Amino acid sequence: MKKIAVMTSGGDAPGMNAAIRAVVRYAVRNDIQVLGIQRGYAGLLDEDFIEMDFASVGGIMEKGGTILRSSRCPEFVRKETREEAAKILAKHGVEGLIVIGGEGSLHGAMFLEEEQKVPVVGIPGTIDNDIAMTDMSIGVDTCLNTVVDAIQKLKDTASSHERAFIVEVMGRSSGYIATVAGLVTGAEAIVIPEIPVNYEALGNKILKERERGKINCIVVVAEGAASAYTVARHLEHRIGYETRITILGHIQRGGSPTAFDRLLASRMGVAAVEFLKRGTSYVMTALQGGKIVPVKLDEVLKQKKSLNMELVELTALLS
Ligand code: F6P
């Protein structure tokens, strides 16, 4: 293998730069040239490429976002578009492609190999932690730390004013962020897509806490379950005291990656190159039991990662 390409695609996640750095440096050390594709699949179609070398990835590990930039590329669902992409890669002598991104991006990669025979390796990068067969995706840990920091601050003001805060976090189809953030900040309740919400029970629980003497109340809502406004509307008249809404939004996707994310990204970046080098493609790098292993892309993508219900129970048990 003489030349590979790397891209970041879809929603960015802290740690993507550390993964790019690892891919480039490990490839260069193995005499493999690396082409950086800018702006994900959209940039691939526009041939928006840069040559990358050891120095070009210096000082990026601690940076949030992605130096290659990212995009969502709806056209890539079309087979003809993927055919075009494969021709462009062949024209540039690219023998293997590493795609760092979430579910949609990994689907694009899977089809590129399945139909167009481009050897691909995926690296899971998404704050949602909704990719199956890997314990963690790059960016999840940093996102959680950002959310926890924000909730801690909200708790301060919630206590001063004896208010309830409804905090909306990301997670289109997964309640992972809401569950873990709720668990580790001692939130009163979580509202997640995996469990239908019962507003009456939720209101009663909050009232009970208040009777017990608790002066703040935090409800963490995953965006995929309901909007914070809806939850507040349902709760306000039931609990009878002031509520405030905070939507954390894209702040959850930024910031310098944690040590955990840098480490995971570095290990996965190296593994991705190593897999391509050994002729192992049509796989995603996965963290399983502390090890980085290849898992088949079609296996990953036909499953929906289910939320560990023990975490949900713990949240309820300890709050
Ligand atoms: O998939 C990652 C994610 O951050 C989701 O949690 C969120 O719903 C979505 O991306 C937001 O996407 P966009 O940046 O396109 O608004």
py3Dmol code that shows the C-alpha trace and the ligand (Angstrom):
import py3Dmol

protein = """\
ATOM      1  CA  MET A   1       0.000   0.000   0.000  1.00  0.00           C
ATOM      2  CA  LYS A   2       1.559   3.269  -1.170  1.00  0.00           C
ATOM      3  CA  LYS A   3      -1.154   5.847  -0.710  1.00  0.00           C
ATOM      4  CA  ILE A   4      -4.208   6.221   1.497  1.00  0.00           C
ATOM      5  CA  ALA A   5      -6.703   9.003   2.129  1.00  0.00           C
ATOM      6  CA  VAL A   6      -8.351  10.150   5.341  1.00  0.00           C
ATOM      7  CA  MET A   7     -11.463  12.222   5.949  1.00  0.00           C
ATOM      8  CA  THR A   8     -13.741  13.355   8.752  1.00  0.00           C
ATOM      9  CA  SER A   9     -17.439  13.379   7.946  1.00  0.00           C
ATOM     10  CA  GLY A  10     -20.801  14.244   9.511  1.00  0.00           C
ATOM     11  CA  GLY A  11     -21.081  15.898  12.919  1.00  0.00           C
ATOM     12  CA  ASP A  12     -17.620  16.670  14.248  1.00  0.00           C
ATOM     13  CA  ALA A  13     -16.457  15.224  17.569  1.00  0.00           C
ATOM     14  CA  PRO A  14     -13.583  16.219  19.871  1.00  0.00           C
ATOM     15  CA  GLY A  15     -10.684  13.861  19.266  1.00  0.00           C
ATOM     16  CA  MET A  16     -11.028  13.697  15.497  1.00  0.00           C
ATOM     17  CA  ASN A  17      -7.784  15.663  15.160  1.00  0.00           C
ATOM     18  CA  ALA A  18      -5.966  13.175  17.361  1.00  0.00           C
ATOM     19  CA  ALA A  19      -7.201  10.408  15.058  1.00  0.00           C
ATOM     20  CA  ILE A  20      -6.043  12.282  11.926  1.00  0.00           C
ATOM     21  CA  ARG A  21      -2.650  12.827  13.567  1.00  0.00           C
ATOM     22  CA  ALA A  22      -2.305   9.129  14.379  1.00  0.00           C
ATOM     23  CA  VAL A  23      -3.346   8.047  10.873  1.00  0.00           C
ATOM     24  CA  VAL A  24      -0.888  10.413   9.195  1.00  0.00           C
ATOM     25  CA  ARG A  25       2.059   9.751  11.481  1.00  0.00           C
ATOM     26  CA  TYR A  26       1.687   5.983  11.525  1.00  0.00           C
ATOM     27  CA  ALA A  27       1.238   5.893   7.750  1.00  0.00           C
ATOM     28  CA  VAL A  28       4.285   8.101   7.154  1.00  0.00           C
ATOM     29  CA  ARG A  29       6.367   5.870   9.437  1.00  0.00           C
ATOM     30  CA  ASN A  30       5.294   2.975   7.207  1.00  0.00           C
ATOM     31  CA  ASP A  31       6.208   4.798   3.969  1.00  0.00           C
ATOM     32  CA  ILE A  32       2.584   5.311   3.037  1.00  0.00           C
ATOM     33  CA  GLN A  33       1.571   8.667   1.582  1.00  0.00           C
ATOM     34  CA  VAL A  34      -1.540  10.328   3.004  1.00  0.00           C
ATOM     35  CA  LEU A  35      -4.013  12.499   1.193  1.00  0.00           C
ATOM     36  CA  GLY A  36      -6.268  14.564   3.447  1.00  0.00           C
ATOM     37  CA  ILE A  37      -9.777  14.941   2.077  1.00  0.00           C
ATOM     38  CA  GLN A  38     -11.306  18.203   3.245  1.00  0.00           C
ATOM     39  CA  ARG A  39     -15.042  18.635   4.039  1.00  0.00           C
ATOM     40  CA  GLY A  40     -15.902  14.924   4.080  1.00  0.00           C
ATOM     41  CA  TYR A  41     -17.676  13.294   1.123  1.00  0.00           C
ATOM     42  CA  ALA A  42     -18.542  16.716  -0.339  1.00  0.00           C
ATOM     43  CA  GLY A  43     -14.830  17.548  -0.498  1.00  0.00           C
ATOM     44  CA  LEU A  44     -14.071  14.149  -2.006  1.00  0.00           C
ATOM     45  CA  LEU A  45     -16.447  14.910  -4.886  1.00  0.00           C
ATOM     46  CA  ASP A  46     -14.859  18.378  -5.307  1.00  0.00           C
ATOM     47  CA  GLU A  47     -11.339  16.884  -5.153  1.00  0.00           C
ATOM     48  CA  ASP A  48     -10.619  19.170  -2.218  1.00  0.00           C
ATOM     49  CA  PHE A  49      -7.431  17.351  -1.204  1.00  0.00           C
ATOM     50  CA  ILE A  50      -4.259  18.235   0.678  1.00  0.00           C
ATOM     51  CA  GLU A  51      -1.021  16.260   0.938  1.00  0.00           C
ATOM     52  CA  MET A  52      -0.302  15.470   4.574  1.00  0.00           C
ATOM     53  CA  ASP A  53       3.026  14.804   6.209  1.00  0.00           C
ATOM     54  CA  PHE A  54       4.450  14.341   9.685  1.00  0.00           C
ATOM     55  CA  ALA A  55       4.700  18.082  10.337  1.00  0.00           C
ATOM     56  CA  SER A  56       1.252  18.948   8.979  1.00  0.00           C
ATOM     57  CA  VAL A  57      -0.405  17.266  11.968  1.00  0.00           C
ATOM     58  CA  GLY A  58       1.826  18.852  14.621  1.00  0.00           C
ATOM     59  CA  GLY A  59       0.040  20.624  17.480  1.00  0.00           C
ATOM     60  CA  ILE A  60      -3.447  19.455  16.495  1.00  0.00           C
ATOM     61  CA  MET A  61      -4.091  16.755  19.091  1.00  0.00           C
ATOM     62  CA  GLU A  62      -5.374  19.196  21.690  1.00  0.00           C
ATOM     63  CA  LYS A  63      -7.644  21.046  19.273  1.00  0.00           C
ATOM     64  CA  GLY A  64     -11.394  20.515  19.108  1.00  0.00           C
ATOM     65  CA  GLY A  65     -13.199  20.232  15.776  1.00  0.00           C
ATOM     66  CA  THR A  66     -11.383  18.789  12.790  1.00  0.00           C
ATOM     67  CA  ILE A  67      -8.593  20.409  10.785  1.00  0.00           C
ATOM     68  CA  LEU A  68      -9.904  18.567   7.714  1.00  0.00           C
ATOM     69  CA  ARG A  69     -13.315  20.144   8.310  1.00  0.00           C
ATOM     70  CA  SER A  70     -16.526  18.192   7.879  1.00  0.00           C
ATOM     71  CA  SER A  71     -19.876  18.244   6.143  1.00  0.00           C
ATOM     72  CA  ARG A  72     -23.045  16.291   5.735  1.00  0.00           C
ATOM     73  CA  CYS A  73     -23.370  15.124   2.133  1.00  0.00           C
ATOM     74  CA  PRO A  74     -26.898  13.915   1.315  1.00  0.00           C
ATOM     75  CA  GLU A  75     -25.936  13.256  -2.353  1.00  0.00           C
ATOM     76  CA  PHE A  76     -23.753  10.385  -1.194  1.00  0.00           C
ATOM     77  CA  VAL A  77     -26.833   8.182  -0.741  1.00  0.00           C
ATOM     78  CA  ARG A  78     -26.920   7.906  -4.552  1.00  0.00           C
ATOM     79  CA  LYS A  79     -24.993   5.062  -6.134  1.00  0.00           C
ATOM     80  CA  GLU A  80     -23.872   7.213  -9.094  1.00  0.00           C
ATOM     81  CA  THR A  81     -22.314   9.708  -6.675  1.00  0.00           C
ATOM     82  CA  ARG A  82     -20.350   6.927  -4.998  1.00  0.00           C
ATOM     83  CA  GLU A  83     -19.227   5.654  -8.401  1.00  0.00           C
ATOM     84  CA  GLU A  84     -17.922   9.133  -9.158  1.00  0.00           C
ATOM     85  CA  ALA A  85     -16.136   9.232  -5.783  1.00  0.00           C
ATOM     86  CA  ALA A  86     -14.414   5.891  -6.468  1.00  0.00           C
ATOM     87  CA  LYS A  87     -13.190   7.150  -9.855  1.00  0.00           C
ATOM     88  CA  ILE A  88     -11.732  10.264  -8.226  1.00  0.00           C
ATOM     89  CA  LEU A  89      -9.913   8.179  -5.603  1.00  0.00           C
ATOM     90  CA  ALA A  90      -8.502   5.884  -8.301  1.00  0.00           C
ATOM     91  CA  LYS A  91      -7.384   8.896 -10.364  1.00  0.00           C
ATOM     92  CA  HIS A  92      -5.372  10.114  -7.366  1.00  0.00           C
ATOM     93  CA  GLY A  93      -3.842   6.687  -6.766  1.00  0.00           C
ATOM     94  CA  VAL A  94      -5.611   6.177  -3.426  1.00  0.00           C
ATOM     95  CA  GLU A  95      -5.539   2.505  -2.427  1.00  0.00           C
ATOM     96  CA  GLY A  96      -7.404   2.751   0.849  1.00  0.00           C
ATOM     97  CA  LEU A  97      -9.723   5.213   2.579  1.00  0.00           C
ATOM     98  CA  ILE A  98     -10.131   5.933   6.291  1.00  0.00           C
ATOM     99  CA  VAL A  99     -13.428   7.577   7.256  1.00  0.00           C
ATOM    100  CA  ILE A 100     -13.785   9.086  10.720  1.00  0.00           C
ATOM    101  CA  GLY A 101     -17.420   9.776  11.559  1.00  0.00           C
ATOM    102  CA  GLY A 102     -20.782   8.568  12.747  1.00  0.00           C
ATOM    103  CA  GLU A 103     -23.407   6.223  11.406  1.00  0.00           C
ATOM    104  CA  GLY A 104     -24.219   8.057   8.148  1.00  0.00           C
ATOM    105  CA  SER A 105     -20.543   8.480   7.295  1.00  0.00           C
ATOM    106  CA  LEU A 106     -19.807   4.823   8.014  1.00  0.00           C
ATOM    107  CA  HIS A 107     -22.711   3.816   5.757  1.00  0.00           C
ATOM    108  CA  GLY A 108     -21.107   5.826   2.928  1.00  0.00           C
ATOM    109  CA  ALA A 109     -17.812   4.029   3.550  1.00  0.00           C
ATOM    110  CA  MET A 110     -19.480   0.621   3.613  1.00  0.00           C
ATOM    111  CA  PHE A 111     -21.150   1.191   0.228  1.00  0.00           C
ATOM    112  CA  LEU A 112     -17.906   2.509  -1.258  1.00  0.00           C
ATOM    113  CA  GLU A 113     -16.285  -0.829  -0.623  1.00  0.00           C
ATOM    114  CA  GLU A 114     -19.328  -3.026  -1.244  1.00  0.00           C
ATOM    115  CA  GLU A 115     -20.168  -1.558  -4.657  1.00  0.00           C
ATOM    116  CA  GLN A 116     -17.056   0.275  -5.802  1.00  0.00           C
ATOM    117  CA  LYS A 117     -14.398  -2.010  -4.256  1.00  0.00           C
ATOM    118  CA  VAL A 118     -12.567   0.848  -2.533  1.00  0.00           C
ATOM    119  CA  PRO A 119     -10.876  -0.656   0.570  1.00  0.00           C
ATOM    120  CA  VAL A 120     -12.210   1.283   3.556  1.00  0.00           C
ATOM    121  CA  VAL A 121     -11.716   1.369   7.305  1.00  0.00           C
ATOM    122  CA  GLY A 122     -14.089   3.339   9.521  1.00  0.00           C
ATOM    123  CA  ILE A 123     -13.266   5.007  12.819  1.00  0.00           C
ATOM    124  CA  PRO A 124     -16.295   5.760  15.037  1.00  0.00           C
ATOM    125  CA  GLY A 125     -16.347   9.480  15.789  1.00  0.00           C
ATOM    126  CA  THR A 126     -19.570  10.873  17.252  1.00  0.00           C
ATOM    127  CA  ILE A 127     -20.560  12.354  20.583  1.00  0.00           C
ATOM    128  CA  ASP A 128     -23.783  10.306  20.606  1.00  0.00           C
ATOM    129  CA  ASN A 129     -22.141   6.932  21.420  1.00  0.00           C
ATOM    130  CA  ASP A 130     -24.742   5.308  19.191  1.00  0.00           C
ATOM    131  CA  ILE A 131     -22.424   3.126  17.091  1.00  0.00           C
ATOM    132  CA  ALA A 132     -22.857  -0.585  17.783  1.00  0.00           C
ATOM    133  CA  MET A 133     -20.072  -3.062  18.591  1.00  0.00           C
ATOM    134  CA  THR A 134     -17.726  -0.488  20.116  1.00  0.00           C
ATOM    135  CA  ASP A 135     -17.816   0.428  23.788  1.00  0.00           C
ATOM    136  CA  MET A 136     -17.023   4.042  22.993  1.00  0.00           C
ATOM    137  CA  SER A 137     -16.767   6.377  20.012  1.00  0.00           C
ATOM    138  CA  ILE A 138     -14.324   9.257  19.770  1.00  0.00           C
ATOM    139  CA  GLY A 139     -15.749  12.441  21.298  1.00  0.00           C
ATOM    140  CA  VAL A 140     -18.188  10.906  23.773  1.00  0.00           C
ATOM    141  CA  ASP A 141     -16.017  11.408  26.837  1.00  0.00           C
ATOM    142  CA  THR A 142     -15.216  15.048  26.061  1.00  0.00           C
ATOM    143  CA  CYS A 143     -18.873  15.763  25.367  1.00  0.00           C
ATOM    144  CA  LEU A 144     -19.896  14.200  28.674  1.00  0.00           C
ATOM    145  CA  ASN A 145     -17.380  16.313  30.544  1.00  0.00           C
ATOM    146  CA  THR A 146     -18.725  19.458  28.863  1.00  0.00           C
ATOM    147  CA  VAL A 147     -22.297  18.527  29.782  1.00  0.00           C
ATOM    148  CA  VAL A 148     -21.360  17.683  33.369  1.00  0.00           C
ATOM    149  CA  ASP A 149     -19.531  20.981  33.762  1.00  0.00           C
ATOM    150  CA  ALA A 150     -22.568  22.888  32.459  1.00  0.00           C
ATOM    151  CA  ILE A 151     -25.019  21.019  34.707  1.00  0.00           C
ATOM    152  CA  GLN A 152     -22.819  21.609  37.758  1.00  0.00           C
ATOM    153  CA  LYS A 153     -22.999  25.339  37.031  1.00  0.00           C
ATOM    154  CA  LEU A 154     -26.749  25.189  36.543  1.00  0.00           C
ATOM    155  CA  LYS A 155     -27.089  23.410  39.881  1.00  0.00           C
ATOM    156  CA  ASP A 156     -25.449  26.370  41.609  1.00  0.00           C
ATOM    157  CA  THR A 157     -27.965  28.850  40.314  1.00  0.00           C
ATOM    158  CA  ALA A 158     -30.832  26.348  40.607  1.00  0.00           C
ATOM    159  CA  SER A 159     -30.087  26.022  44.338  1.00  0.00           C
ATOM    160  CA  SER A 160     -29.830  29.774  44.886  1.00  0.00           C
ATOM    161  CA  HIS A 161     -33.266  30.354  43.366  1.00  0.00           C
ATOM    162  CA  GLU A 162     -34.835  27.031  44.304  1.00  0.00           C
ATOM    163  CA  ARG A 163     -35.741  26.370  40.691  1.00  0.00           C
ATOM    164  CA  ALA A 164     -36.059  23.385  38.417  1.00  0.00           C
ATOM    165  CA  PHE A 165     -33.847  23.300  35.337  1.00  0.00           C
ATOM    166  CA  ILE A 166     -34.728  21.341  32.260  1.00  0.00           C
ATOM    167  CA  VAL A 167     -31.479  20.733  30.394  1.00  0.00           C
ATOM    168  CA  GLU A 168     -31.655  19.519  26.808  1.00  0.00           C
ATOM    169  CA  VAL A 169     -28.644  17.587  25.542  1.00  0.00           C
ATOM    170  CA  MET A 170     -27.797  16.052  22.165  1.00  0.00           C
ATOM    171  CA  GLY A 171     -28.587  12.483  21.181  1.00  0.00           C
ATOM    172  CA  ARG A 172     -30.898  12.174  18.193  1.00  0.00           C
ATOM    173  CA  SER A 173     -31.815   8.571  18.755  1.00  0.00           C
ATOM    174  CA  SER A 174     -29.833   7.657  21.827  1.00  0.00           C
ATOM    175  CA  GLY A 175     -30.257   8.629  25.456  1.00  0.00           C
ATOM    176  CA  TYR A 176     -26.631   7.832  26.310  1.00  0.00           C
ATOM    177  CA  ILE A 177     -25.459  11.409  26.929  1.00  0.00           C
ATOM    178  CA  ALA A 178     -28.568  12.264  28.988  1.00  0.00           C
ATOM    179  CA  THR A 179     -28.323   9.066  31.032  1.00  0.00           C
ATOM    180  CA  VAL A 180     -24.651   9.267  31.930  1.00  0.00           C
ATOM    181  CA  ALA A 181     -24.724  13.027  32.501  1.00  0.00           C
ATOM    182  CA  GLY A 182     -27.829  12.596  34.673  1.00  0.00           C
ATOM    183  CA  LEU A 183     -26.215   9.789  36.614  1.00  0.00           C
ATOM    184  CA  VAL A 184     -22.975  11.578  37.399  1.00  0.00           C
ATOM    185  CA  THR A 185     -24.543  14.925  38.293  1.00  0.00           C
ATOM    186  CA  GLY A 186     -27.264  13.459  40.513  1.00  0.00           C
ATOM    187  CA  ALA A 187     -30.080  14.777  38.326  1.00  0.00           C
ATOM    188  CA  GLU A 188     -33.636  14.123  39.546  1.00  0.00           C
ATOM    189  CA  ALA A 189     -34.661  12.556  36.296  1.00  0.00           C
ATOM    190  CA  ILE A 190     -33.750  11.838  32.704  1.00  0.00           C
ATOM    191  CA  VAL A 191     -36.027  11.844  29.675  1.00  0.00           C
ATOM    192  CA  ILE A 192     -34.662   9.603  26.942  1.00  0.00           C
ATOM    193  CA  PRO A 193     -35.942   8.165  23.636  1.00  0.00           C
ATOM    194  CA  GLU A 194     -35.578   4.586  24.901  1.00  0.00           C
ATOM    195  CA  ILE A 195     -38.256   4.977  27.600  1.00  0.00           C
ATOM    196  CA  PRO A 196     -41.677   6.630  27.125  1.00  0.00           C
ATOM    197  CA  VAL A 197     -41.989   9.534  29.520  1.00  0.00           C
ATOM    198  CA  ASN A 198     -44.667   9.552  32.232  1.00  0.00           C
ATOM    199  CA  TYR A 199     -45.051  13.205  33.222  1.00  0.00           C
ATOM    200  CA  GLU A 200     -47.268  12.468  36.170  1.00  0.00           C
ATOM    201  CA  ALA A 201     -44.728  10.127  37.765  1.00  0.00           C
ATOM    202  CA  LEU A 202     -41.945  12.557  36.928  1.00  0.00           C
ATOM    203  CA  GLY A 203     -43.804  15.446  38.570  1.00  0.00           C
ATOM    204  CA  ASN A 204     -44.518  13.382  41.682  1.00  0.00           C
ATOM    205  CA  LYS A 205     -40.887  12.374  41.994  1.00  0.00           C
ATOM    206  CA  ILE A 206     -39.747  15.974  41.805  1.00  0.00           C
ATOM    207  CA  LEU A 207     -42.312  17.023  44.415  1.00  0.00           C
ATOM    208  CA  LYS A 208     -41.162  14.244  46.728  1.00  0.00           C
ATOM    209  CA  GLU A 209     -37.567  15.437  46.435  1.00  0.00           C
ATOM    210  CA  ARG A 210     -38.670  18.939  47.297  1.00  0.00           C
ATOM    211  CA  GLU A 211     -40.542  17.686  50.361  1.00  0.00           C
ATOM    212  CA  ARG A 212     -37.356  15.915  51.370  1.00  0.00           C
ATOM    213  CA  GLY A 213     -35.678  19.314  51.402  1.00  0.00           C
ATOM    214  CA  LYS A 214     -33.859  19.333  48.081  1.00  0.00           C
ATOM    215  CA  ILE A 215     -33.624  22.912  46.821  1.00  0.00           C
ATOM    216  CA  ASN A 216     -32.550  22.321  43.238  1.00  0.00           C
ATOM    217  CA  CYS A 217     -33.919  20.086  40.556  1.00  0.00           C
ATOM    218  CA  ILE A 218     -32.297  19.015  37.310  1.00  0.00           C
ATOM    219  CA  VAL A 219     -34.071  17.072  34.576  1.00  0.00           C
ATOM    220  CA  VAL A 220     -31.826  16.044  31.673  1.00  0.00           C
ATOM    221  CA  VAL A 221     -33.659  15.583  28.388  1.00  0.00           C
ATOM    222  CA  ALA A 222     -32.222  13.918  25.296  1.00  0.00           C
ATOM    223  CA  GLU A 223     -33.192  15.903  22.197  1.00  0.00           C
ATOM    224  CA  GLY A 224     -34.477  12.726  20.537  1.00  0.00           C
ATOM    225  CA  ALA A 225     -37.046  12.163  23.314  1.00  0.00           C
ATOM    226  CA  ALA A 226     -38.698  15.573  23.605  1.00  0.00           C
ATOM    227  CA  SER A 227     -37.847  19.223  23.521  1.00  0.00           C
ATOM    228  CA  ALA A 228     -36.973  20.886  26.809  1.00  0.00           C
ATOM    229  CA  TYR A 229     -39.891  23.274  26.206  1.00  0.00           C
ATOM    230  CA  THR A 230     -42.362  20.399  26.021  1.00  0.00           C
ATOM    231  CA  VAL A 231     -40.997  18.827  29.197  1.00  0.00           C
ATOM    232  CA  ALA A 232     -41.126  22.177  31.016  1.00  0.00           C
ATOM    233  CA  ARG A 233     -44.720  22.769  29.880  1.00  0.00           C
ATOM    234  CA  HIS A 234     -45.780  19.387  31.232  1.00  0.00           C
ATOM    235  CA  LEU A 235     -43.942  19.787  34.526  1.00  0.00           C
ATOM    236  CA  GLU A 236     -44.466  23.407  35.488  1.00  0.00           C
ATOM    237  CA  HIS A 237     -48.126  23.136  36.486  1.00  0.00           C
ATOM    238  CA  ARG A 238     -47.548  19.778  38.166  1.00  0.00           C
ATOM    239  CA  ILE A 239     -44.670  20.855  40.400  1.00  0.00           C
ATOM    240  CA  GLY A 240     -45.886  24.407  40.917  1.00  0.00           C
ATOM    241  CA  TYR A 241     -42.518  26.112  41.096  1.00  0.00           C
ATOM    242  CA  GLU A 242     -40.368  28.010  38.656  1.00  0.00           C
ATOM    243  CA  THR A 243     -38.613  26.182  35.864  1.00  0.00           C
ATOM    244  CA  ARG A 244     -35.909  27.366  33.514  1.00  0.00           C
ATOM    245  CA  ILE A 245     -34.726  25.819  30.274  1.00  0.00           C
ATOM    246  CA  THR A 246     -31.176  25.367  29.009  1.00  0.00           C
ATOM    247  CA  ILE A 247     -30.439  23.860  25.616  1.00  0.00           C
ATOM    248  CA  LEU A 248     -26.756  23.020  25.510  1.00  0.00           C
ATOM    249  CA  GLY A 249     -26.708  22.554  21.731  1.00  0.00           C
ATOM    250  CA  HIS A 250     -23.497  22.513  19.718  1.00  0.00           C
ATOM    251  CA  ILE A 251     -21.348  23.556  22.666  1.00  0.00           C
ATOM    252  CA  GLN A 252     -21.365  19.796  23.365  1.00  0.00           C
ATOM    253  CA  ARG A 253     -19.413  19.110  20.190  1.00  0.00           C
ATOM    254  CA  GLY A 254     -16.561  21.541  20.847  1.00  0.00           C
ATOM    255  CA  GLY A 255     -13.601  21.850  23.143  1.00  0.00           C
ATOM    256  CA  SER A 256     -10.223  20.299  23.655  1.00  0.00           C
ATOM    257  CA  PRO A 257     -10.514  16.493  23.807  1.00  0.00           C
ATOM    258  CA  THR A 258     -10.048  14.730  27.131  1.00  0.00           C
ATOM    259  CA  ALA A 259      -7.110  12.388  27.722  1.00  0.00           C
ATOM    260  CA  PHE A 260      -9.483   9.455  27.164  1.00  0.00           C
ATOM    261  CA  ASP A 261     -10.561  10.713  23.732  1.00  0.00           C
ATOM    262  CA  ARG A 262      -6.994  11.530  22.673  1.00  0.00           C
ATOM    263  CA  LEU A 263      -5.881   8.061  23.663  1.00  0.00           C
ATOM    264  CA  LEU A 264      -8.810   6.300  22.001  1.00  0.00           C
ATOM    265  CA  ALA A 265      -8.355   8.349  18.822  1.00  0.00           C
ATOM    266  CA  SER A 266      -4.612   7.703  18.715  1.00  0.00           C
ATOM    267  CA  ARG A 267      -5.096   3.961  19.145  1.00  0.00           C
ATOM    268  CA  MET A 268      -7.874   3.790  16.578  1.00  0.00           C
ATOM    269  CA  GLY A 269      -5.961   5.903  14.048  1.00  0.00           C
ATOM    270  CA  VAL A 270      -2.938   3.623  14.230  1.00  0.00           C
ATOM    271  CA  ALA A 271      -5.138   0.502  14.079  1.00  0.00           C
ATOM    272  CA  ALA A 272      -6.968   1.787  10.997  1.00  0.00           C
ATOM    273  CA  VAL A 273      -3.728   2.169   9.038  1.00  0.00           C
ATOM    274  CA  GLU A 274      -2.469  -1.160  10.297  1.00  0.00           C
ATOM    275  CA  PHE A 275      -5.666  -2.900   9.128  1.00  0.00           C
ATOM    276  CA  LEU A 276      -5.380  -1.384   5.636  1.00  0.00           C
ATOM    277  CA  LYS A 277      -1.702  -2.316   5.499  1.00  0.00           C
ATOM    278  CA  ARG A 278      -2.526  -5.929   6.325  1.00  0.00           C
ATOM    279  CA  GLY A 279      -5.316  -6.014   3.739  1.00  0.00           C
ATOM    280  CA  THR A 280      -8.091  -5.958   6.337  1.00  0.00           C
ATOM    281  CA  SER A 281     -10.780  -3.600   5.085  1.00  0.00           C
ATOM    282  CA  TYR A 282     -14.583  -3.264   5.178  1.00  0.00           C
ATOM    283  CA  VAL A 283     -14.115  -2.924   8.933  1.00  0.00           C
ATOM    284  CA  MET A 284     -14.452  -0.369  11.696  1.00  0.00           C
ATOM    285  CA  THR A 285     -11.997   0.030  14.552  1.00  0.00           C
ATOM    286  CA  ALA A 286     -13.845  -0.896  17.734  1.00  0.00           C
ATOM    287  CA  LEU A 287     -13.032  -0.685  21.430  1.00  0.00           C
ATOM    288  CA  GLN A 288     -13.982  -3.989  23.011  1.00  0.00           C
ATOM    289  CA  GLY A 289     -12.853  -4.969  26.499  1.00  0.00           C
ATOM    290  CA  GLY A 290      -9.990  -2.478  26.368  1.00  0.00           C
ATOM    291  CA  LYS A 291      -8.658  -3.709  23.020  1.00  0.00           C
ATOM    292  CA  ILE A 292      -8.960  -2.137  19.561  1.00  0.00           C
ATOM    293  CA  VAL A 293     -10.327  -4.771  17.199  1.00  0.00           C
ATOM    294  CA  PRO A 294     -11.685  -4.794  13.623  1.00  0.00           C
ATOM    295  CA  VAL A 295     -15.436  -5.364  13.327  1.00  0.00           C
ATOM    296  CA  LYS A 296     -17.195  -5.770  10.001  1.00  0.00           C
ATOM    297  CA  LEU A 297     -18.920  -2.624   8.805  1.00  0.00           C
ATOM    298  CA  ASP A 298     -22.127  -4.379   7.728  1.00  0.00           C
ATOM    299  CA  GLU A 299     -22.367  -6.097  11.132  1.00  0.00           C
ATOM    300  CA  VAL A 300     -21.985  -2.753  12.901  1.00  0.00           C
ATOM    301  CA  LEU A 301     -24.457  -0.909  10.737  1.00  0.00           C
ATOM    302  CA  LYS A 302     -27.241  -3.438  10.766  1.00  0.00           C
ATOM    303  CA  GLN A 303     -27.494  -3.085  14.540  1.00  0.00           C
ATOM    304  CA  LYS A 304     -28.794  -0.312  16.680  1.00  0.00           C
ATOM    305  CA  LYS A 305     -26.604   0.173  19.726  1.00  0.00           C
ATOM    306  CA  SER A 306     -28.828  -0.359  22.693  1.00  0.00           C
ATOM    307  CA  LEU A 307     -28.485   1.721  25.798  1.00  0.00           C
ATOM    308  CA  ASN A 308     -27.214  -0.154  28.835  1.00  0.00           C
ATOM    309  CA  MET A 309     -30.348  -0.215  30.997  1.00  0.00           C
ATOM    310  CA  GLU A 310     -28.263  -0.766  34.129  1.00  0.00           C
ATOM    311  CA  LEU A 311     -27.125   2.838  33.764  1.00  0.00           C
ATOM    312  CA  VAL A 312     -30.722   4.015  33.559  1.00  0.00           C
ATOM    313  CA  GLU A 313     -31.604   2.017  36.685  1.00  0.00           C
ATOM    314  CA  LEU A 314     -28.587   3.409  38.535  1.00  0.00           C
ATOM    315  CA  THR A 315     -29.645   6.946  37.699  1.00  0.00           C
ATOM    316  CA  ALA A 316     -33.086   6.325  39.198  1.00  0.00           C
ATOM    317  CA  LEU A 317     -31.686   4.412  42.165  1.00  0.00           C
ATOM    318  CA  LEU A 318     -29.138   7.017  43.211  1.00  0.00           C
ATOM    319  CA  SER A 319     -30.973  10.269  42.602  1.00  0.00           C
TER     320      SER A 319
END
"""
ligand_1 = """\
16
F6P
O -24.681 13.019 15.523
C -24.081 13.981 16.260
C -24.995 15.144 16.514
O -24.277 16.069 17.302
C -26.338 14.804 17.176
O -26.226 14.610 18.553
C -27.169 15.999 16.788
O -28.523 15.687 16.762
C -26.681 16.312 15.407
O -25.370 15.797 15.321
C -26.698 17.777 15.049
O -26.296 17.914 13.741
P -25.989 19.288 12.995
O -24.627 19.736 13.421
O -26.016 18.936 11.553
O -27.037 20.248 13.429
"""
view = py3Dmol.view(width=600, height=400)
view.addModel(protein, "pdb")
view.setStyle({"model": 0}, {"cartoon": {"style": "trace"}})
view.addModel(ligand_1, "xyz")
view.setStyle({"model": 1}, {"stick": {}})
view.zoomTo()
view.show()
